[in-house]
C-alpha cells in the first residue's frame, strides 16, 4: 500500500508538472500570437494574422492557409481584362500614323525606340496597378488627396488636356477608316464615331467584363490584320533585326519622341489604376503579392500583343513606302494598292478595318479615362451616362473643328503633333505616380525598392531629355537674330522651356500629403480568432 501511495503521489506530481508545462507552452503560444497580431502604428501597417493562421493549420493534414496558396492559372484568368483595354491606347490611330511615318521616313531605324517605349510603358503601368491593388484607390483620387487644391487643379487640367489631345487622333482615325471603307467625308466620320462610341460604352451597364471581352476580340483582330499584311509585303528580315540597334540622330528625333508619346500616354495611367479596382483583392500581404504578380503577367501579355502590332505597321510601311515623306493615314491604302497590285486591295481593306477597330476601341477607352479622371480629381458623383456624354463632347469639338477647317492633310499633321504633346505631358503624371508608390503611409510594406526608384528616375530622365532634344533640333533651324520675329521666337522657346523645367522640378521637390486614414483604420480593426 505504501508503494502504491508513493506511485500515486509521483503520478500526481508528474501531472502537475505536465499541466505547468502545458500552461507555460500555452502562454508562450499566446505571446507569439500577440506578437503576430501586433499593430505597428508607426508604419501604418494592416493587421497580419497570416502567420498565426498557418501555425494553426499546420497541425492538420493537407491544410493550407487561404492567403498562402500557390500560383493558380484560374486566379490569373480573373485578372485578365484591364490591360487589354490599356493596350488599345498603344495601338490607337495616332500610333498607326506615327508608325507609318517612322517606317516611311526612317525605315527600320526606330524599331528599338518602339521596343524601349513599350518596355517603359510596361514598367510604368505596373506602378499604376500596384498603387490601386495595395491602396484600393486610383491615381486620380490619390492626386487629389496628396496635393493641395491649387496643385491638384493644375494636375487635373493637364490630365484633361491629355485626354483631349489623345482623343483627337482617335476620332480622326476612325473618320479616316469610314472614308476609306465607305467614302464618307471626314467630318461625318467624326460624328458617327462619337455617336457609336456612346453605344459601345452602354455595354458597361451589362458588365465591365463584357467590355473587356469585346475589346480583347478586337485587339486580336487588329493583330491578325497587320501580321497578314506583313507577310504579304515580304520584308527583309536581316534589316528588321538591325532596326533594334539604338541609333538616334537629328533627322529621326522628332519621330522618335512621337513614338514615345504615342506609346506611353498620360491618361492611360489614370485608366489602368481605375480598372484594376474591379478585381477583388484581400488585405492579407500574400494575397496582395499574388495579385501584383497576376496583374504584371496580364500587362505583359497585352502589351506584347500591342508591340507586335506596332512592329508590323513599321515593317509594312518601311517595306512598301520607304522613302515617302508624304505617307500617312489618308493615303496608305492607295499606296498599298500601287505597290502590291491585286494583293494590295485585300491588304488595304485589312488596313482600313484594323484602323476602324482601333479607332472605335481607343475612343471608348479614352472616354473611360476621362470619366475616371473627372471623378477622381473633382469627386463628382454624376450618373454614368452624364459623365460619358460630357467627356465625349469635350473631345468632339476640337476634332470636328479640325476636320471641317484643316481637312485631311491638316488632320494628319495634327495627329503626329498630338503624340509629341502627349510625350511632353508625360512627366507631370509620372512624377506624382513615382512619389505616391514610394509613400509608406499609402503603400505600407509595398513601397518602391531602391532599384525601382533608380529605374523610374532613368525613365523620367529619358523622357524629359528626349523632349528637349526634339524641341531644340526642330526649333533651332527657325531661329534667326536678323529680324524681330526670329528673336521673338527664340525668346518664346526659351521661356517655355524654362517654365517646363521649373514645373517639373517643383513637382519633384513638392512633398505629398501623407495618408492618415490607414492609421485610423488600423486602430479600429478588431479580429476574433476562434
Beta strands, then each sheet from edge to edge (+ up, - down):
end
